[in-house]
Amino acid sequence: MARNLWVGLPGQLREIGQAATAFERGAELNVSQFTALSGQITTIAPRHSPRRIKLTFDRLTREDAAHFDRLARRIDGPGPIEVIDPVGRNLLDPLQAEGRSVSDSPYNVWYTSAAGSGRLEPSTAAGAPPQTYVWKADSATAQLNWHRRPRAGFPVAPGMRVRFTLPTSWRVGPCTTRLHWRDADGTYLSSATDTGHTVVATAPAGAALVTPAGVAGEAGTYGLDGAVLTLDDDHVPTAPVNLLGADQAAGRGALTQWSATGVTLSTDASGYAVASLAASTAGTLTFVNGTQKGHAVPAGPGLTGLVLPAAVRSRAQGCALTFHDAAGTALGTAGGWGPATVPAGTTHVSATVSFASATTAFQSRIGPARLLHLDPTVTELPGDGCPVMAVTAYTDSPARPLPYRNISIDLAEVTSASV
C-alpha cells in the first residue's frame, strides 16, 4: 500500500505529499498508579484511550503550509478535522471491526436505515468477548450500516478507490454490499453496489464521506466481525470457496448432477439444466456429487451457505445442509438460509432445496449456483480506526529559502469541537 497523509475538514481533505520528518502515533493512556505499603501496584485506567498524533515537517511548500495554518487557526470552522494517516489500513474502529461496541449500545456502532431491518443483540456464542453483537435480519432486504460518529460517514476525497468487505459470516450467503456517498454536510449523493460480499468503487465528484452498508440477502443471524474498509489499498480480504464443480455451478452439463422429487429436470437449447414444477406440486432438488455423500469440505472449522439464482430462490421454500463424516454418517442438518456452522468431523456437505406447492407452475435454469465454504478463523485486517481529531498544538517556522516552512502539529482524538 502506498498512501500519503490526508488531512482537512470534510470536503476539503488535502493530500500532503511530503513525508513527515517525525511521525508519532500513540494514545493518551491516562493510567494512574497506586502503590500499597506491601509494594503491590494497582493501576486505574479509563475505558477509552484517545489517539494522539504528532507530525513534524521540514520545508513544506507554501500551499501545504497554508492548509495546516488554516486548520490550526480554525479559519474554516472549529472542526473536528479528518486525518487519514499512511499507517492506518482498515478504517473501521478496532472494536467495530471485531463486531464489538465500546459502549453498551450497539446502535452507536451500526444502525438500520429502514423498518424491518432486524435488530442488534448481544452474541450468545461460547467464548465471545464482552459486548460482542450479532445482527438478526428479519428479511432478505434488511440493510445494516456501519456508523462513524460524529460524522455521517468515513472521510474520502473524489478519486479515492474505496473497498468494503462485509463480515466473515455474511460471505457464504447472497449478500449485497454498498457504499453510500455523501457530501460534507452528510447529504446523500449516490451509491455503489455489488451483489457479493465486497464492493470496490471510486469516490465520485462531490463525495466527502462514505457510509458502508450491507444487505443480508436472507433472513437469519449474522456475526459482525471481520468487516474491512480500506482506501487506496491493494489488500483483498478472504473470499469463500465454491464447493460445486464448474459445470454444476454454472448449471449445465449432465442432469445426473442433481436429483429431484416432484421437480422435472431438462436441458434447454444452450445446454443449461432447467427445473420445472407443475402447479399445485411440491418438490425437492439436491445437488449431487457422484456417489459421495455430498461435496467435500476442507478440514477444520467452517461456515457454509447455498446461493441460488434469484428466480429459483424466489420460488424455493427452504434449504437444508446435511453434514457427513468420512464414514458417511450424518452429523447434523442446518435449516434456513443463514450462514451454517460446519460440525466438527465433517468431510462432506449435501445441499437440498425444497419447493412448496403453489397455484402457478414454475420453470427456471438451476444455475448459476454457489455452495460456499469459508474458514472463519482466517484473520482479517484489524481495525485501525479513523477518529476525528482537533489541533492541540502548532508551530510554524519559516525556513530558508522562503517560502518553504518548517511546521510541527499535534492532534488529539475528540468527539466534537467548538470555537
Sequence and secondary structure as in RCSB ss.txt:
>XXXX:A:sequence
MARNLWVGLPGQLREIGQAATAFERGAELNVSQFTALSGQITTIAPRHSPRRIKLTFDRLTREDAAHFDRLARRI
DGPGPIEVIDPVGRNLLDPLQAEGRSVSDSPYNVWYTSAAGSGRLEPSTAAGAPPQTYVWKADSATAQLNWHRRP
RAGFPVAPGMRVRFTLPTSWRVGPCTTRLHWRDADGTYLSSATDTGHTVVATAPAGAALVTPAGVAGEAGTYGLD
GAVLTLDDDHVPTAPVNLLGADQAAGRGALTQWSATGVTLSTDASGYAVASLAASTAGTLTFVNGTQKGHAVPAG
PGLTGLVLPAAVRSRAQGCALTFHDAAGTALGTAGGWGPATVPAGTTHVSATVSFASATTAFQSRIGPARLLHLD
PTVTELPGDGCPVMAVTAYTDSPARPLPYRNISIDLAEVTSASV
>XXXX:A:secstr
    EEEESTT  EEE S  SEEEEEE    EEEE TTS EEEE  S   EEEEEEEEEE HHHHHHHHHHHTTT
T S  BEEE SS  B S HHHHBTB SSS GGGTEEE STTS EEEE   TT  TTBEEEEESSTT EEEE  SS
SSSEE  TT EEEEE  GGGGGS  EEEEEEE TT  EEEEEEESSSEEEEE  TT  EEEEEEE SSSEEEE B
T EEEES        EE S HHHHHTBS GGGEEEES EEEE TTSBEEEEE TT  EEEEE  TTSSSEE  SS
S EEEEE  HHHHHH  EEEEEEE TT  EEEEEESSS EE  TT  EEEEEEEE   SS EEEE  S EEEEE 
TTS    B     EEEEEEEEEE SSTT EEEEEEEEE S    
